Amino acid sequence: MDEELQKRILRIYAAIDATAEMDVSKFQPQVFSSGKGVLVYQDFRGDLSEEQTSNIAQSAIYNLAHLGVPLRHWASRTGRDPERSDQAVKKSFELQVIIDLSNLDKHVAPPRNGGLSGRESKLSEVNRLMKLSTGSQPSSSAFLTLTPRPAARLVGSGAATVVVTGTIVDKHGLHLGDLHEFLTKGTAALENLLAELGVKT
């Protein structure tokens, strides 16, 4: 595989990985006590500023959105069908929205005809928060408790992940989805495309 293409793919994975932290014990709550009681405050932003959080989100968006052109060039040079890249985007609403978000961040002005997704997608409320998910087995559960330290601890057979995410809305303010979910599904669509083209990841 072309070295430059491989580097771009690895950058995508690095940018996506930077949006998630699996070790919830790294996020220590603040404890305030007085004669009236104890207050425990948990903020999963950690030591990230608003600008740093936004930069992590935009880096993941940018890297995922901009593989199409180099992938088309590589496909043409190696005798593969370059149109498959465009076809993959047409099949994935999540990839369309991710590309629209990247273009909006670059050009600021709203895209013509609503962009690739046709929804004039925008990103709002970028934050870092906890996401709990159950496992695939029946009656799986996931919840957090505080240890006596105190520290957050996952209980159950599910998973807990601290993620940088945001709310995706259209030009009317209608909710389209969660950024982390769109990045996950967009990456899966990209991986399917790479497999079709014979690219090992």
PLY file of the C-alpha trace (Angstrom):
ply
format ascii 1.0
element vertex 201
property float x
property float y
property float z
element edge 200
property int vertex1
property int vertex2
end_header
0.00 0.00 0.00
1.08 3.57 -0.69
2.99 4.92 2.32
1.24 8.29 2.30
-2.19 6.63 2.19
-1.23 4.37 5.08
-0.14 7.39 7.12
-3.47 9.09 6.48
-5.39 6.00 7.59
-3.31 5.77 10.77
-3.97 9.47 11.43
-7.71 8.80 11.23
-7.48 6.06 13.84
-5.27 8.22 16.06
-7.73 11.13 15.85
-10.72 8.87 16.60
-8.88 7.21 19.51
-8.14 10.65 20.98
-11.88 11.27 21.39
-12.33 8.37 23.84
-10.88 7.33 27.18
-11.75 3.85 28.50
-10.22 4.23 31.97
-12.88 6.09 33.95
-10.75 5.95 37.10
-8.65 8.76 35.61
-11.51 11.15 36.30
-11.55 11.97 39.97
-14.59 13.75 41.44
-14.26 16.83 43.60
-15.50 16.46 47.17
-16.76 19.38 49.26
-17.72 18.77 52.88
-19.14 20.88 55.66
-21.08 20.42 58.85
-24.26 20.17 56.77
-23.10 17.31 54.54
-20.89 16.21 51.67
-21.13 17.30 48.02
-19.51 15.18 45.29
-19.03 16.90 41.91
-17.99 14.94 38.82
-16.79 16.69 35.64
-15.61 14.41 32.84
-13.94 17.23 30.96
-10.92 16.60 33.17
-8.25 19.21 32.52
-9.38 19.98 28.96
-10.42 23.52 28.13
-13.37 24.27 25.85
-10.95 25.02 23.01
-8.99 21.79 23.52
-12.19 19.75 23.56
-13.38 21.39 20.35
-9.99 20.82 18.72
-10.11 17.08 19.47
-13.58 16.89 17.91
-12.58 18.87 14.81
-9.39 16.83 14.33
-11.41 13.59 14.23
-13.94 15.17 11.84
-11.24 16.54 9.52
-9.18 13.35 9.31
-12.18 11.14 8.61
-13.65 13.58 6.08
-10.54 14.03 3.96
-9.46 10.54 2.96
-11.65 10.49 -0.16
-9.38 12.38 -2.60
-6.10 10.58 -1.78
-8.00 7.27 -1.80
-9.36 8.01 -5.27
-5.87 8.86 -6.55
-4.43 5.67 -5.04
-7.25 3.58 -6.54
-6.59 5.06 -10.00
-2.85 4.40 -9.77
-3.33 0.78 -8.69
-6.00 -0.24 -11.19
-8.93 -0.12 -8.76
-12.24 1.67 -9.25
-11.88 5.25 -7.91
-15.66 5.74 -8.06
-16.08 3.39 -5.10
-15.00 6.19 -2.80
-17.89 8.41 -3.94
-20.29 5.46 -3.84
-19.33 4.75 -0.22
-20.10 8.37 0.74
-23.46 8.24 -1.07
-24.38 5.13 0.94
-23.39 6.57 4.32
-25.40 9.45 5.77
-22.86 9.60 8.61
-19.93 10.14 6.23
-21.91 12.79 4.35
-22.55 14.69 7.57
-18.93 14.37 8.73
-17.72 15.82 5.41
-20.30 18.63 5.67
-19.12 19.48 9.20
-15.51 19.62 8.05
-16.37 21.86 5.10
-18.39 24.18 7.34
-15.46 24.50 9.74
-13.18 25.33 6.79
-15.40 27.71 4.81
-17.64 29.04 7.65
-20.43 29.87 5.18
-23.31 27.37 4.84
-22.87 24.94 1.89
-24.93 25.18 -1.27
-27.97 22.92 -1.38
-27.39 21.80 2.19
-24.07 20.06 1.48
-23.65 16.37 0.73
-26.25 15.39 3.33
-28.72 18.03 2.13
-29.31 18.99 5.76
-26.85 21.89 6.23
-25.46 20.06 9.26
-23.94 21.97 12.18
-22.14 20.89 15.33
-23.15 22.32 18.69
-22.63 21.66 22.40
-19.21 20.02 22.04
-18.31 18.47 25.38
-16.58 15.56 27.06
-18.92 13.23 28.90
-19.52 9.71 30.11
-21.24 7.18 27.85
-22.57 3.96 29.33
-23.50 0.98 27.17
-24.79 -2.48 27.95
-23.16 -5.64 26.65
-24.58 -8.01 24.04
-25.64 -10.68 26.53
-29.22 -10.77 27.91
-29.92 -8.63 31.00
-26.59 -6.82 30.63
-26.32 -3.62 32.64
-23.89 -0.80 33.26
-23.83 1.89 35.93
-21.29 3.90 37.89
-20.75 3.94 41.61
-18.39 5.98 43.76
-15.83 4.15 45.85
-15.04 5.42 49.37
-12.01 7.25 47.92
-14.20 8.49 46.11
-13.59 7.45 42.49
-15.90 6.44 39.66
-16.17 2.69 39.19
-18.09 0.73 36.53
-20.47 -1.93 37.79
-22.10 -4.49 35.50
-21.21 -6.30 32.29
-21.47 -3.23 30.05
-18.91 -0.55 29.23
-18.14 2.98 30.32
-16.24 5.39 28.09
-15.46 9.08 28.46
-15.87 10.62 25.02
-15.52 13.96 23.29
-18.77 14.42 21.42
-21.35 16.98 20.42
-24.88 17.43 19.12
-25.37 17.48 15.34
-28.34 19.54 14.14
-29.66 20.64 10.75
-30.34 24.20 9.58
-33.71 24.18 11.39
-32.11 23.07 14.66
-33.55 19.55 14.37
-31.45 16.90 16.09
-29.60 14.63 13.65
-27.47 12.66 16.05
-24.49 12.38 18.34
-21.02 13.21 16.97
-19.32 10.21 18.58
-21.91 7.87 17.06
-21.49 9.50 13.63
-17.70 9.16 13.86
-18.05 5.49 14.81
-20.46 4.69 11.97
-18.50 6.81 9.50
-15.31 4.95 10.39
-17.11 1.62 9.91
-18.27 2.75 6.44
-14.70 3.74 5.60
-13.38 0.38 6.79
-15.89 -1.41 4.54
-14.67 0.67 1.60
-11.01 -0.08 2.34
-11.84 -3.79 2.53
-13.58 -3.62 -0.85
-10.49 -1.97 -2.33
-8.21 -4.59 -0.80
-6.59 -2.25 1.71
-5.60 -3.93 4.97
-6.04 -1.82 8.12
0 1
1 2
2 3
3 4
4 5
5 6
6 7
7 8
8 9
9 10
10 11
11 12
12 13
13 14
14 15
15 16
16 17
17 18
18 19
19 20
20 21
21 22
22 23
23 24
24 25
25 26
26 27
27 28
28 29
29 30
30 31
31 32
32 33
33 34
34 35
35 36
36 37
37 38
38 39
39 40
40 41
41 42
42 43
43 44
44 45
45 46
46 47
47 48
48 49
49 50
50 51
51 52
52 53
53 54
54 55
55 56
56 57
57 58
58 59
59 60
60 61
61 62
62 63
63 64
64 65
65 66
66 67
67 68
68 69
69 70
70 71
71 72
72 73
73 74
74 75
75 76
76 77
77 78
78 79
79 80
80 81
81 82
82 83
83 84
84 85
85 86
86 87
87 88
88 89
89 90
90 91
91 92
92 93
93 94
94 95
95 96
96 97
97 98
98 99
99 100
100 101
101 102
102 103
103 104
104 105
105 106
106 107
107 108
108 109
109 110
110 111
111 112
112 113
113 114
114 115
115 116
116 117
117 118
118 119
119 120
120 121
121 122
122 123
123 124
124 125
125 126
126 127
127 128
128 129
129 130
130 131
131 132
132 133
133 134
134 135
135 136
136 137
137 138
138 139
139 140
140 141
141 142
142 143
143 144
144 145
145 146
146 147
147 148
148 149
149 150
150 151
151 152
152 153
153 154
154 155
155 156
156 157
157 158
158 159
159 160
160 161
161 162
162 163
163 164
164 165
165 166
166 167
167 168
168 169
169 170
170 171
171 172
172 173
173 174
174 175
175 176
176 177
177 178
178 179
179 180
180 181
181 182
182 183
183 184
184 185
185 186
186 187
187 188
188 189
189 190
190 191
191 192
192 193
193 194
194 195
195 196
196 197
197 198
198 199
199 200
